[in-house]
Amino acid sequence: MSQETKQLTKEEETQLAQAPQELEQPQTAEATPAEAPVEEAKAKQKKKTEEFVEERFYTIPLQKALIRPPKKRAPRAMQLVKIFIVKHMKMSMKVSEEEEEEELPQLIISQEINEKIWGRGIEKPPRKIKTRVTKDKDGNVTVYLAENQ
């Protein structure tokens, strides 16, 4: 029984491998010049959507910033945002000897987040902030303000 199921799966794999090739050939042969720009536009849209591998929404707590002296609270809130994102998006920020040649992933915090935290001054940052975090295929993480704020 197990050998028959293995054979069926191998046969199915070969059929699946051949099926996309058969589908692609007639489409390229029948494509007209008028349809080519439409296909290119669709490819560009796919590239834009493929750039973001992951997108998450977080509510970042900033209460720990209130433990600091009043003139150091907003900078501490920015530090807390960075710490939270690095932890939850699993960014590797440490550099080993082998990785020194490669570029490290970057953490980019949008201007909207900065303005939201500093909006009431250095002494009164918000207690929490809702964010939208995206990670692209290179590992770079960008933090935006959530749309409903």
Sequence and secondary structure as in RCSB ss.txt:
>XXXX:A:sequence
MSQETKQLTKEEETQLAQAPQELEQPQTAEATPAEAPVEEAKAKQKKKTEEFVEERFYTIPLQKALIRPPKKRAP
RAMQLVKIFIVKHMKMSMKVSEEEEEEELPQLIISQEINEKIWGRGIEKPPRKIKTRVTKDKDGNVTVYLAENQ
>XXXX:A:secstr
 HHHHHHHHHHHHHHHHHHHHHHHHHHHHH  TTTHHHHHHHHHHHHHHHHEEEEEEEEEE GGGGGS GGGHHH
HHHHHHHHHHHHHTT      TGGGSS    EEE HHHHHHHHTT SS   SEEEEEEEEETTS EEEEE TT 
